[in-house]
Amino acid sequence: MTSKTTSAPKDAPQAVPPIMARIAHVMASFGISPLPRNYELLFEALNGNAGVAREIAALGKTPDQASLDSIALRHALPSHNVLAAGQAAGEAVRLLSEITRMTEENHRQRAATIQELEEIAARMSRDPVLGISDFSSDTVRLLSLVRDILSADRAATARMGDLQSHLDGLRSGLSISREALTHDPVTGLANHAALLGHLKPLFQEEAGETAALLLFRVEQLKEFAETHPAGAAEKTLKRLAAIFRQSVKKHDFVARTGPDLFCLLLSDVDREIAVNIARRVAGRVAEKPFPFMDRELPAGFLTLTVGVSMSDSAKSPAMLYDQADQALAYAGETGIALRIYSAEVADRSGRTYRAGNAA
């Protein structure tokens, strides 16, 4: 649970989130360029991805950009996979240009050979005796031309093989990029983009089953991640992900949508069932101790605050998620561990409540 907080004056400067302050400090300390993709890389390192943290630390002071990009590519971070796909595409274009140049040269050689043959045939037609006497010297020249053509064919075939390999790599890179764009690299769960995509079918049918979206905030997780080594946060996140996976049926959906946010999408449930499942998951987390290095985080160290929304009260995937987020925010402000989206929550946010099929 969280206590109610007062809002800062409108003209007060906005506080920098601790994680962003830490990223800025690391960048300044290690001489890392403040590129957007470097922010993403360091966010991963400081937010639970121990593998990324170790590899960056191994680079020492003032790591070069190529080494940083290499780490990000190995860990399939979205912005870097787009960069890798662009590099592979550029290499494919270069190979295509080279193959085109080789093909044009090959065509010129073939045309020259054909012209030579036509000239020999014409001489032999005009004067067979003279044509035959000159044929020996013509043969040497023709053999040289043919060897050049065969050599060019072999080179072109080899470069076509290189091109195929690069295209296969590009295809693989794009596949990795798609995976990275829809999955959380620490837990392997679906991310926010994948969740919204999974919600779309709920609003594409005239009369579908009612679904519930449960948005959980793990209290104390941010503070824990910011004050302990990256490996500790990563292990904790993976254990939390396992709890959420084990709490749903086969056709339900689990996602991690933020540093301390997890989601469950439950199909064919009513409000009572959704609330009971939310309480059951919260109970499992609260009663579970989390191993941490050579000691253990006691049961109750991490707790869940939950916001619930129902598909019959929303008109789109984004609205359904927004409603769960509003309910979660209200739960946090009022100190109540669970809130379901309702007219009261909507009124607090200045929204119009859509009653749907149930009260």
Secondary structure, 3 states (H helix, E strand, C coil): CCCCCCCCCCCCCCCCCHHHHHHHHHHHHHCCCCCHHHHHHHHHHHCCCHHHHHHHHHCCCCCCHHHHHHHHHHCCCHHHHHHHHHHHHHHHHHHHHHHHHHHHHHHHHHHHHHHHHHHHHHHHHHCHHHHHHHHHHHHHHHHHHHHHHHHHHHHHHHHHHHHHHHHHHHHHHHHHHHHHHHECCCCCCECHHHHHHHHHHHHCCCCCCCCEEEEEEEECHHHHHHHCCHHHHHHHHHHHHHHHHCCCCCCCEEEEEECCEEEEEECCCCHHHHHHHHHHHHHHHHHCCEEECCEEECCCCCEEEEEEEEHHHCCCHHHHHHHHHHHHHHHHHHCCCEEECCHHHHHHCCCCCCCCCCC
